[in-house]
Amino acid sequence: MVCMSNKKENKFKNYSFISLMKRKRRINDDFINILSSLSLEEIIALKLETAAKLTKHKLYNFPLWKSMPSICRDALLRFVLSACESKRDGARMLGIDIREFDKLIKRYNTEKLFDNED
């Protein structure tokens, strides 16, 4: 789904999470190419396995099951800000109204992510 807006464009138009991560030197084009060949489920499983290795497979007291919906919503907001030209388009893509979208952006501090360019 491509987001297009006939309304006044806002500051989210030029957001790109990929560009942000490249500027921070956390990813490169080779990583993006490999990543694009994996499913979302495979990426999540790989990330969880690497996190588990860091803790010697002891992810105790971390509410992983209950945290996943929040983690996924945060990722969706980052994507929507990269893919859409306006808040209204982002809300439409997520199937929510603009007020709910604004609340979610504030709750997850998504806007600040793109404001803090290193």
Stockholm file with secondary structure:
# STOCKHOLM 1.0

chainA/1-118         MVCMSNKKENKFKNYSFISLMKRKRRINDDFINILSSLSLEEIIALKLETAAKLTKHKLYNFPLWKSMPSICRDALLRFVLSACESKRDGARMLGIDIREFDKLIKRYNTEKLFDNED
#=GR chainA/1-118 SS CCCCCSSCCCGGGGCCHHHHHHHTTSCCHHHHHHHHTSCHHHHHHHHHHHHHHHTTTCCTTCCHHHHHHHHHHHHHHHHHHHHCSSHHHHHHHHTCCHHHHHHHHHHTTHHHHHHCCC
#=GC SS_cons         CCCCCSSCCCGGGGCCHHHHHHHTTSCCHHHHHHHHTSCHHHHHHHHHHHHHHHTTTCCTTCCHHHHHHHHHHHHHHHHHHHHCSSHHHHHHHHTCCHHHHHHHHHHTTHHHHHHCCC
//
